Amino acid sequence: MTTTSPLRTVAALTSPFTIGGLHLPNRLVMAPMTRFRSPGGVPTAEVAAYYRRRAAGGIGLIISEGTLVGHPSASHETTVPRMTAGPAEDGWRQVTTAVHAAGGRIAAQLWHLGSERRPIDGIPAWTPSTMSVADIGTIVAAFAESARVAVRAGFDAVEIHAAHGYLLDEFLWPVTNRRTDTYGTARATFPVEVVRAVRAAIPASTPLIVRFSQFKERDYDARIAESPHELESLLTPLADAGADVLHASQRRFWEPAFPGSELNLAGWSRKLTGLPSITVGSVGLTADLPELPRLLAGLTGGEFDLVAAGRILLANPTWGRLLTTNRHTEIRDYRKSDEDVYF
């Protein structure tokens, strides 16, 4: 068990924070996790109850699982939720109403799989190499429209998924972006256009979060930037386009992002852009929280502003409350089998 002072733990994790026009009661965030519980892309009452429990359990900001933008190329999955007008919008309104009733805040993550899409339904994957300029414009418009749907459905914020080897990240990564036009020579161009379009589509008071990463789901050693200078060339345009928060995904948040500095990826994003940052990556997988001192040091030292946890919340919907009231012994360690439960 960690020997960190209980008062210090509570003060660091429970202090309020404001992003854009959104007031958060604490520094804890639920990271997006795909759950495959929305038949036909439509969230159900079961989905609403799932998110409500985490809001009631002490999480200041919930980020939804990835929701597919309204274009056939976005995904082949039939049980991943969509962010489209009609039944999906109505389903999400049920979710946001439940979260708000529990005193929580919730952001919608907008997602396009890119090359991870399987052509099992006859629709091919859209990738940096196969997309025309007109195709890019089509997807930009799809992100903007899905952002409008999210706001109508009652979401408090919007997150753009530009991480983990999916479409927007494929443009950021030189290994998958071999284009010779502007979308290749300035790799952030497409994500910037998405950010700009989404920013214009939602109220100024609605925070816009951008999630990015070095690693990919299929390549843990991948890097979009080999130096802080290269990372700055990718992140600063996103900030200038209207991002309010950067959500920096690492496999292990405590690892330095670049040699010569202890700053993690969220720390560098904050340092380079001045924007608030969310750190995430293997936070709180066990009850004893050996990484807690590093987490608290990053928060109190201004390295990052918010902390996202994912897998530990699968079997511990009240994890936020247990953590901030120093009831660590009541937290159940994460197990792989937790990914099969849903409550």
N, C-alpha and C positions, 0 to 999 in steps of 0.2 A: 504494500500500500504506500502511495506517495506521502511524503511528510510535508507537502505544501500547506501553508497556512490556510485554514478554512475561510477566514475573512478575505484573504487575498484572492482566493478562488472565486468567491462570490462577487467581489468588487470588479474583477476583470471580466467575468463572463456575464454579469447581470446589468452592467451599465448600459443605458439606452444609447441608441445611435440613429442618425438620420441619413438616409440616402435619397438624393433628389428631394422630392416632397413627401417621402414616406418615413414616418417615425417607427422605429423598431424598439421593442421593450428590452431587448438584450442582444448579445453578440452571437447567438447560436443560430445556425442555418441548417436546414435539412437539405442535403445534396440530392440532385435528381437521380432516380434509379428506375429503370424500365421494369415494369411489373407484369405486363401482358394480361391485364384484367379488364380491358375495355373492348368487348366484342363489337366488331364492325367499326372500331375506332371511337366508340361512344362510351364515356365514363358512366358508371352505374352508381346506385346508392351505396354499394359496397366500397367503391372508390372514394366517395365522399366521406364515409365513416373512417376509412383508413387515414386520410389526411387530417380529419378532425381530431383524431386521437393524438397525433403528433403535435398539433397546435395546442391542444389542451395539456399536453405533456411537457410544455415548457420551451418549445422551439419558437424563436422570435420571428424567423422568416422561413417559410417552406418554399423550396423551388420544386415545381412539379417534375415528374418524370418527363422525358422528351416527348413533346407533342408534335405530330407531323404537320408540316405546312401543306396547304391545299394544292398540291400538284401530284399527278400520278407517279412521277419519278421519285417522290420523297421516300417511299418504302414499299416493300412487298408484304409487310406484316399486317395481319388482320385484327389483332387484339391489342395493338399499340394505339393509344388515343390520338386523335387528330384535333387540330384547332381550326375547324371549319364551321361555317354558318349552318344552322339547322340542328339536328339531333345532338351532334358533338358539342356545339355551343350550349345547348340546353343542359347537357350532362355536366359540363364544366361549371355552369352557373350553380348547379346543385352542390358542387364541390366547394366553390368559393363561399357560398352562403354558409355551409357547415363550418368551414375554417374560421370565418369571421365571427360566427356565433360562439366559437370557443376562444375568441380573443386573439386569433392569429392573423398573420399576413401571409400572402401567397403570391409567388411569381410564376408565370407560365414560361417554360423553356420551349423555344421553337427549334425544330430539328429537320434536317434533310440528310439522308444516309449517304448520298453520293455513291461511290463505288461499292459500298457495303450492301447496296440493294441487290437482291437476287432476282433474276428475270423469270421467276417461276410462273408469272402471269402473262408472259410475253412482252412485258415492258422492260426495255434495257436500262441499265444504270446510267446516270448522267455523271460525268467525270470532267476534270479540267481539260482533258485532251479531246473529249467528244462534244463539248458544249460550244455552240456558236455564240456570238455576241448577243444575238436575239434571244437565245436560250437563257443566257445570264440575266437579261432583262426580265424574262418571264419568272425566273426564280426570285429575283429581287422583289418583284410585285407580289409574289406568293407570300413571302415573309411579311411584307407590309400588311397584306390583307389578313393574315393570321394574327398579326399584332392587334389589328382593329377588333377582330373577333374576341381576342383575349380580354381586351378592355371592356367590351360589351358584356362579357361573361362575368365580370366582376374582379378580375385579377388586379392586384395592387402594383405589380411590376411585370416587366417582360425581360426574359433572358434569351440571348441568341447563342445557340450551340455552335461554337467555332473550334471545337476540340476533338481529340481522340480519333482522328483519321476520317471523320465524316466530311461532307462536301466542302464546307467553308474552310475547314482545316486542310483539306487536300490542296487548296489554293495557296495556303500559307507555307506549306512544306515543299521545299525545292525538289524532293525526291518524286513527288506526284504531280507537281506543277512544272511541266516542260514547255509551256506556251512561250511564244516569242513576241506576242503583242503586249500591250500594257498590263493585261491581266497576269502575265508571266514575269515581265521585267520588274513590275512593282507588285509583289505578291499579295499585298493587303488590299489591292484595288477592289476585288469582288466583295470581300467581307465589309470593307468600308462602305460600298454602295448599299449593302444590306442594312448596315447600321444607320446610315443616313435616311434610308427610306422608312425604316421602322420608327426612327425618332420623329419623322414628320407625320407618321400615321397615328401616334399616340399623344395624349396630353403632355404638356411640358412638365407637369407635376408627377408623371408616372416614371419611376426610375427605369433606366435601360441598362441591363447587365450584359456583359459579353464574357462567355466562358472560353478559355483557351488552354492549351497544354503543350508541353514538349512531346510526351509519349503518345503512342497510338495504341488502340486496342489490340492490334496485331504486331506491334513493334514497340516494346518497352524502352528501347534505347534510342528511339527516334528523337530528333531535335529540329524545331523550326528555326532556332537561333543558336549560334555557337558563341555569342558574346553579348554583353549588355547592349552594345551599340547596334547589333543586328536586331535584337529584341525591340529596342526603341524604335527602329525603322518600321516595325510592324504594329506596335501598340500605339504610338503617338497618333498616327492617322485615325485609328479607331476612336481615340479620345476626342480628337478634333471633329470627328463626324457626329458625335453626340452621345457616346457611351458615358454613363454615370459611374459605373462600378466595373472592375475587372475581377473575374472569378478564375483564379489561377490553379489549375488542376495538376497535382503531382501524385505519383504513386505513394510517396512518403513525404509529408509536408516538412519534416524536419531536415531534409537534405538540402545543402546549398545548391543554388541553381547554376552558379558559375564558380570556377576556381578563384581563390583569392578573397572571397567574401563569404560570410555566414548567412547572408540573406537568402531566403528561399524564393520561389518563383513569384509568389504574391508580394513579397518584399521588394523585389526588383520592379514589378509592375507599378507599385505605388511610388517608388523612388523615381522611375523614369517618366511617369505621366502625371503624378500628383493626384491621381484618382484614388478613391477608397478601394480597398482590395479585400477579397475573400480568399482565405487559404483553405485547402482541402487536400486530403490524401492520407488514408489510414489513420484518421482521427478516432481515438476512443474504441479500438477494437476489443480491448479487454477492460475488466472492471478496475484493475489496479492503475491504469493510466500512466505508464512509465514516461510517456511523452508530455505529461501535463506541465512540468516546469518550462519546457521549451515553448509550449503553446502560450502559457501565461506571459513569458518573457516577450514573445512576439507581439502580443496584444498590448501590454503595458508600455513596451518600448516603441510603439508606433510602426512596427514593421508591417503589420496588416491590421485590418479593422474588424473583420468578421471571421468566424470559424465554421466551416461546414463539415458535417458528419453524415455518413450514409449508412453503411451496413449495420452499424450498431443499433440503428433505429428500427431495423426490421423486427427484432424480437423484443425491443425495449422502447415502446412508444412513449414512455415517460422518462426517457434518458435525460432530457434537458433538465427536468426538475430534480431528478436524482443527483445529477452532476452538480448543480448549483446549490443544492442543500447538503452536499457532502455525504450523500448516502450511497457511496460507491459500491459498498458491499451488496447492495440490492440489484446492481446491474449484472445482467447475464452476459458473459463473454460471447462475442460473435462466433457463430459456427456456419460453415458452408450450407448446412441444411436449412438455415434461417431464410435462405433465398426462396424456399418453397412454401413458406408460410405467408399468410396475408390476413392481418387483423389490425 
